[in-house]
């Protein structure tokens, strides 16, 4: 486990304790949906009537001259053609926001959504592009957005990590752990990947024959040695290690309850599209809400 929501009260320092930032925060929590592999914005929100009119025509030279493209050696043989969307767009909401037919339910609440159309990038390969979206750089070593948020506003939870990662699909996003890493920030702020079936984190259950009292004694002994080293060196990574042990102990009761959806009503499960026992993006959305709650 990489992140602790709160250090033990008698441990030195508390990296994720809620703090007062430079400006009063307007949010107590953040749910970030990183939907890698989803449809292009041109199919969803970004209506381009000019592109529709130029569909099938050669791309202007200034669009591709001195530009790099991945896996498109055909550019050297012939001028590629412009491709417009086949989706129908319509205006919705008070402000007439363009939304495609792919998102009929989103269109109904479009006034509650802020669309940011000013983002650009020249990173074209999947892995570096995903790291770029999450960290602001296509190279390794920068803190992820979640790490910055945890660093900036902390966490109110004493029993769960302040930054949790829920992955869908068989392998997770290309780019991997750097997408939720802490970079040059202390590792206390990096994300903790949760499994969506079984134990949220492997080895969360105590081994057979190990009582809670015995485990607490072992934890106290380990942390006592760690605190001595922390006092001697002031190394923040030791403080993180202390927090990890304390958090793991508390998570043994809180984490299993978190991912147990058996008490959710059928109405709620249907609203999210959750199939009980089947890991999915829908399940993760519901778990994210439960985490915030």
Phi, psi and omega in degrees: 000139190253337188232136173251138178288326181204138175288158173300148186301331182264004176275153182282126177084159178209083190298330183250014175298138178306135183229168176266111180281184181298325179235144180302126180289143178264354181229143176263345181205162181225130170249115183250115179264108179257096189262072179297136180087005178285174179299155177297152175299336178292341179264352189239297188239335192263081182285129182231090181298329179295320178296322178300321182289333183261009182306131177087354180269156181300144177292132177303144185302323183294343178284334187239350182293130179061022176254150177258139178226146182271134171057035182229060179290347179296342179301331183280346183258326180205155179285122181291162182253152178290145182233116178265165178284152175265357183280148177271137179248152175212158178274141182222158176076180183295331186258006177065042181288134179286126176222140182277169180293348179292339188234066183294326181280322176298324180301330182288338182240024187297335179291344179267003184245139173259121178260124179256113185254011187258009183273132178224159178202153172247015176272119190248347181269148189303303185301302179300325181294322180289323174296321179298315181298322185273337185236346184087003179215141178281355182257157179291154170112352179264148177294145177283166179302317180297324178295318179295318180296316179296320177295323186280319185242353177071196181220141180272350184274135175263347188248354181222154177300153179281343183222108184243141182247126177243119185252143174248162178085171187285338187227353184079177185287146171296143188107328172060217188304328177302339179291340176230020181281171181261353178058233181275357172283160176304148183294350176300341186258001180279161185284153177250110178292129176257141169278151183258000173225152182067214178288135179303325177227137182300147177064027179284333179275138180295146177299155179301133178092353179260112181280163177298323180295317179294320179295320179295322178297317178296319179297316180298321180294313179299315182291329176298316178293320179295323180292324176299317179291324178296317178297326183283327187246333184069018183288118181296338179291333176289321176299321176297318180298317177301315180297324180297315179296316180296317180296317180301320180296316181287329182290343181299336178256327186275323186292314180301322179295327183299314186270003177278106183265010185294337181269356177285143181288158177299326179299317180293316180300318180292325180298321180272343184082028183276132171256112184308133178084355181248113178298138181195169174299321179298317178299318180295325177297318178292319177297323178298319177297317180296322177298315180297320180293000000 
